[in-house]
Amino acid sequence: MENDTGGKRTPGRPVDPRLGPAILNAVLDLLAEDGYAQLTTAAVARRAGVSTATLYRRWSSKGELILAAAEQIAAAETGDIDTGSLRGDVETLLDSKQRPLSGRIGRTLLILSGESAHDAELAGVLQDSVLGPMRQRLQTITDRAAGRGEPGIAIGADAASRFILGAILARVGFPAVGQSSTPDGPALTDADIAALIRTLTV
């Protein structure tokens, strides 16, 4: 049986539903701080303040924890955007996407993206939970623009979603001169945003 956060559960004493977010937040923190190779279930349990037995009742392996953390990143997705113009929609999307994907979440996604080259299941989760929703939003934006008589996203929704995520993660991994390598604020500079808007809306 699956629990409400997507992890596997085995029969036994019910798990306190409040523990799920604490455990997944511990996974995200440790991934961002120490990387994938150093992550252990024991370290996650210590950081979350739970026993390893509690953790294993919900997620039976490090792999399941990583997959659940990747799925949680989808919670950073933006709701419907409709400013009345293609440029306004793209600007709003860029601003709303780069903020949650900066800092800890961005570093975690960067780590998971690298690991996904060797893990087909993780690659599928990232496609479905991170890239897919952005692609769909961009397709909705371009369809709505067409309905107003505007040209849509210049390079198409699929290429645009990869372009945007790539730009954000590049800044997370390679920050601008004078910017912290672990930024708490937006990853993209004003120049980055201007370049993206020009590319996507010409």
Wavefront OBJ file of the C-alpha trace (Angstrom):
o trace
v 0.000 0.000 0.000
v 1.164 3.516 -0.703
v 0.854 6.281 1.826
v -0.389 9.776 1.092
v 3.073 11.035 0.128
v 3.781 8.280 -2.355
v 6.127 6.187 -0.194
v 5.676 2.466 0.528
v 4.180 1.355 3.809
v 4.384 -2.016 5.480
v 1.775 -3.344 7.931
v 2.150 -2.213 11.513
v 1.560 0.770 13.742
v 0.220 3.770 11.751
v 2.772 6.444 10.915
v 2.217 9.938 12.279
v 1.285 11.917 9.116
v 3.221 14.905 10.433
v 6.481 12.968 10.122
v 6.406 12.832 6.317
v 7.292 16.509 5.695
v 9.963 16.444 8.433
v 11.649 13.416 6.902
v 11.517 14.745 3.345
v 12.800 18.134 4.467
v 15.696 16.305 6.122
v 16.430 14.552 2.815
v 16.439 17.872 0.937
v 18.668 19.514 3.558
v 21.210 16.694 3.571
v 21.310 16.417 -0.206
v 21.969 20.140 -0.497
v 24.612 20.088 2.249
v 26.487 16.832 1.638
v 25.470 15.459 -1.770
v 23.930 12.194 -2.905
v 26.829 9.867 -2.059
v 26.907 10.946 1.600
v 23.174 10.606 2.164
v 22.233 7.716 4.456
v 18.943 6.668 5.991
v 20.545 6.932 9.444
v 21.544 10.552 8.783
v 18.024 11.359 7.547
v 16.492 9.815 10.676
v 18.823 11.832 12.940
v 18.105 15.100 11.110
v 14.333 14.496 11.170
v 14.376 13.465 14.851
v 12.841 10.042 14.230
v 13.992 6.469 14.608
v 15.204 4.482 11.623
v 12.324 2.088 12.276
v 9.860 4.942 11.799
v 11.570 5.939 8.580
v 11.577 2.375 7.205
v 7.864 1.977 7.857
v 7.299 4.601 5.190
v 10.316 4.359 2.874
v 12.219 1.079 2.788
v 15.406 2.348 1.141
v 17.547 5.367 0.326
v 16.266 5.101 -3.234
v 12.634 5.488 -2.165
v 13.569 8.506 -0.052
v 15.312 10.138 -3.006
v 12.357 9.508 -5.303
v 9.945 10.963 -2.744
v 12.155 14.046 -2.395
v 12.209 14.486 -6.173
v 8.421 14.306 -6.271
v 8.181 16.925 -3.510
v 9.998 19.407 -5.757
v 6.863 19.455 -7.900
v 5.167 21.303 -5.038
v 7.141 24.355 -6.181
v 5.064 24.488 -9.357
v 3.149 27.671 -10.102
v -0.619 27.854 -10.567
v -2.338 29.138 -13.692
v -0.823 32.294 -15.203
v -2.864 34.709 -17.318
v -1.641 38.313 -17.386
v -3.249 39.076 -20.747
v -0.039 39.027 -22.808
v 2.586 36.481 -23.793
v 5.424 38.624 -22.457
v 3.640 39.171 -19.142
v 2.918 35.462 -18.778
v 6.538 34.515 -19.487
v 7.877 37.145 -17.057
v 5.534 35.898 -14.331
v 6.466 32.279 -14.959
v 10.190 33.027 -14.848
v 9.876 34.971 -11.602
v 7.689 32.390 -9.893
v 9.801 29.418 -11.025
v 13.251 30.733 -10.211
v 12.446 31.621 -6.604
v 11.515 28.149 -5.314
v 14.239 26.568 -7.479
v 16.943 28.772 -5.992
v 18.731 27.884 -2.778
v 18.183 24.453 -1.240
v 15.612 23.177 -3.736
v 17.762 24.235 -6.690
v 20.880 22.586 -5.257
v 18.898 19.427 -4.577
v 17.499 19.361 -8.105
v 20.990 19.915 -9.517
v 22.265 16.921 -7.547
v 19.334 14.728 -8.555
v 19.693 15.734 -12.211
v 23.302 14.585 -12.171
v 22.396 11.310 -10.489
v 19.555 10.680 -12.942
v 22.106 10.017 -15.688
v 22.754 6.708 -13.918
v 19.231 6.034 -12.637
v 16.418 5.614 -15.150
v 13.719 5.595 -12.472
v 14.911 8.869 -10.996
v 15.190 10.360 -14.496
v 11.551 9.423 -15.108
v 10.431 11.017 -11.847
v 12.239 14.267 -12.695
v 10.683 14.256 -16.161
v 7.182 13.752 -14.755
v 7.348 15.942 -11.644
v 9.594 18.819 -12.714
v 9.967 19.130 -16.481
v 6.485 17.897 -17.436
v 4.487 20.449 -15.407
v 6.606 23.329 -16.707
v 6.188 22.134 -20.289
v 2.422 21.980 -19.800
v 2.289 25.501 -18.366
v 4.293 26.857 -21.263
v 2.020 25.071 -23.724
v -1.008 26.596 -22.004
v 0.621 30.038 -22.203
v 1.387 29.665 -25.905
v -2.102 28.311 -26.687
v -3.665 31.230 -24.837
v -1.441 33.676 -26.726
v -2.560 32.136 -30.011
v -6.163 32.651 -28.954
v -5.408 36.367 -28.505
v -3.778 36.537 -31.927
v -0.228 36.688 -30.547
v 2.598 34.404 -31.682
v 3.350 31.697 -29.137
v 6.589 30.680 -27.437
v 9.195 31.117 -30.162
v 11.086 27.854 -29.595
v 8.140 25.689 -28.535
v 7.027 24.581 -25.061
v 9.325 21.554 -24.793
v 12.530 23.373 -25.720
v 11.495 26.394 -23.634
v 10.950 24.298 -20.493
v 14.448 22.791 -20.802
v 15.917 26.201 -21.604
v 14.395 27.805 -18.499
v 15.317 24.973 -16.124
v 18.811 24.845 -17.601
v 19.309 28.572 -17.084
v 18.134 28.411 -13.467
v 20.219 25.363 -12.579
v 23.275 26.794 -14.349
v 23.068 29.839 -12.067
v 22.601 27.605 -9.018
v 25.713 25.622 -9.950
v 27.683 28.539 -11.402
v 26.506 31.746 -9.707
v 27.139 35.180 -11.113
v 30.290 37.057 -10.127
v 29.814 38.406 -6.606
v 26.838 36.118 -5.929
v 26.893 33.493 -3.181
v 27.219 29.877 -4.322
v 24.238 29.086 -2.076
v 21.863 31.980 -2.803
v 18.759 32.467 -0.734
v 17.187 34.791 -3.285
v 16.437 34.425 -7.001
v 19.133 32.623 -9.002
v 18.658 34.531 -12.245
v 20.055 38.001 -12.776
v 18.086 40.763 -14.491
v 20.249 40.206 -17.588
v 19.401 36.486 -17.538
v 15.680 37.206 -17.382
v 15.876 39.770 -20.178
v 17.764 37.300 -22.394
v 15.268 34.525 -21.697
v 12.300 36.772 -22.461
v 13.879 37.895 -25.731
v 14.536 34.288 -26.734
v 11.096 33.010 -25.804
v 8.918 35.849 -27.096
v 10.507 37.043 -30.367
l 1 2 3 4 5 6 7 8 9 10 11 12 13 14 15 16 17 18 19 20 21 22 23 24 25 26 27 28 29 30 31 32 33 34 35 36 37 38 39 40 41 42 43 44 45 46 47 48 49 50 51 52 53 54 55 56 57 58 59 60 61 62 63 64 65 66 67 68 69 70 71 72 73 74 75 76 77 78 79 80 81 82 83 84 85 86 87 88 89 90 91 92 93 94 95 96 97 98 99 100 101 102 103 104 105 106 107 108 109 110 111 112 113 114 115 116 117 118 119 120 121 122 123 124 125 126 127 128 129 130 131 132 133 134 135 136 137 138 139 140 141 142 143 144 145 146 147 148 149 150 151 152 153 154 155 156 157 158 159 160 161 162 163 164 165 166 167 168 169 170 171 172 173 174 175 176 177 178 179 180 181 182 183 184 185 186 187 188 189 190 191 192 193 194 195 196 197 198 199 200 201 202
